[in-house]
Amino acid sequence: MGWGKTASDSDTLPTTLMSVEVEVGSQSKCQEALPTYKSANGPEICSDNSLTPGKDSCQGDSGSPAVVTDSGEAKLVGLTSSGVDLSNPGAVDCATKNGLAFYTHVAYYLDFIEQVSGQSKDTFTSGSGRGDSSSNEDGGEDNTSAASGMSPRLAAAAAAALAAAGSLLVL
């Protein structure tokens, strides 16, 4: 979800929380903008605007969550970071047909988050962040959304869900 611009040339921001579904880009295309890009399982996740024309994150969305839905549960996989238009790398345009967007892959950094925060990564991948580890009917973890007022959680299966889903919902 984000409160960023809905068009590159706009000076106004939305008055309602926005979201958009984008597709994960190929390794080769994402490496055109970021040669060190490995895959959606590496430090960054890349979306390719040509797969979802007219849809993208934009200025003001940085830090917003990128999620996948797995078995009806939204799972945080990334944080909106940056974008580039391959046709015009210096431009600050959004939703261009040759654009790519990059998201910090949160699960990739769980060990770092644990080290810096002093909190066990289990705090972020199970339970509500309040010490519980409840389960749902199918034996999976009960995923609590940030909107409920509880701590957002990372799903241990988020990388697999991302690979299977192939798309991100930039909230």
N, C-alpha and C positions, 0 to 999 in steps of 0.2 A: 504494500500500500504506500502511496506516496502523495505528497502535496506539491510535486514539481510541475513545471510547465507542461501544458498539453500541446504546445506547438513551439518550435524554435524561435519564431519571430514574435511571440507573445510576451508582453510585459506583465500580464496578470496571472495570478495563480488560481487554481480551482478552489471553490469554497466547499467542495465535498472531497472526501478521500477517494483516490482513483486507483484502478488496477488494470493490468493488461496481461494477456498471455502471449509469451514469446517462445520461439523454438531454439533449442541448443544448436550451435553452429558446429561445422566440421572442424577437425583439427587443422587441416590445411588452410582453410579460409581464415580461421582465427589467428593462425601463425602469420598471416600477411600483416596484421596489425601488431601482434605481440609475438615475435619469433620464439620466445621462451615458453609459449603456451604448450602445455602437455596434453591435457584432455579435461573433460568435465570432472574428473576425479583428482585433478591436480589442485594447485593453489587458487586458480581462477576457474570460473565457469563463464563461457562465452555464448552469447545469443547472436543470431544472424537475422538482421532485419529483412533480408530478401525472402526469408521463409514466412514472415508475417508482415507483409507490406503495410506501412503506416502505423505500426505498433512498436513502441520502444519506451524505455525510461528516458528522462530528460533532466535538465538542470533543476535542482531542488529535490530530486529523488534520492540523491546519494545517502547511503546508510539504510535505505528502506529494505524490507525483507524480500527475498526471492524464495518462493516455496514450490514444492511439488505436492501433488495429492496422491497418496498411496492408500488404497483400500478406504477411500472416503476421508482420510485424515490429512490435513495440511501439515507438511513438515518443512521446517526452515532449512534451506540448504545454502543460501547466500545472502550477501548484503550488496546492494547496488553500489557500484564503484565508479566506472567511467565508460565512455563510449568514443567511437571514432568512425568517421566516414572515410572509407577506403579511397573514394574518388577525390576527396578533398580533406586530407588528414588534419589540416590546421583549423578547419571549420568547427563551430560549436553548434552544429545542427543535430536535430533528433529525428528519428524515424525515416532516415534516408534509405533509399533502396540498396545502397552499398554499405550500410552502417553495421557496426558490431557494437555490442554492449558487453561489459565485463562486470562480473560479480565476484566478490571475495567468497571463496568456498569455505564456509564456516567449519564444517566437520574436519577439513584438512588441518585446521589450526587448533583443534581441541587440546592437544598436548600443551601447546603454548598458552592457551587460555587457562588451563589448569595450573600451569607453573606460575603465571603472573597473578592470577586471581587468588590462588591458594585454595580454591574450591575443587573438589573432585570432579572430573568430567562426568561422572555419574549424575551429579547435580543437574547437569545440562541435558543429559540424554535419557533420563528416566525420572519418573515422578514429576511433581510440579515445581521442583526447586525448593520445596519446603520439607524435604526429607521423606516423602512417601514414594512408593513405587507401585502404584495401583495398576491393574491390568483390566483389559476389556474382555468381552465374551470369547473372542477368538484367541486369547492368550497373548495378544500384543499389548503394548503399553497404551495406557489411556493418555491421549495427547491433549493437552490443555492449551488453548489459544491465549495469546497475549491480551486479547480483548476482554478476557474474563477477569483480568486483574492479577492473574498468576504469572509467574516467571515464564518467558518463552522457553521452549525446550527443543533440543536438537534430537532428531531420531537417528539411532544407530544405523538404520537401514536407508537413510536419506540418499547416499551415493548410489545404492542399487536402485532405489526408486527413481532417481534422476536418470540413470542410464536406461531404465525401462520406459519411463514416461517420455523422455526426449523433449519435454517442454517445461517451462517455468512459468509460474504466475508471479509477476512482479506486483506486489501488493502495495 
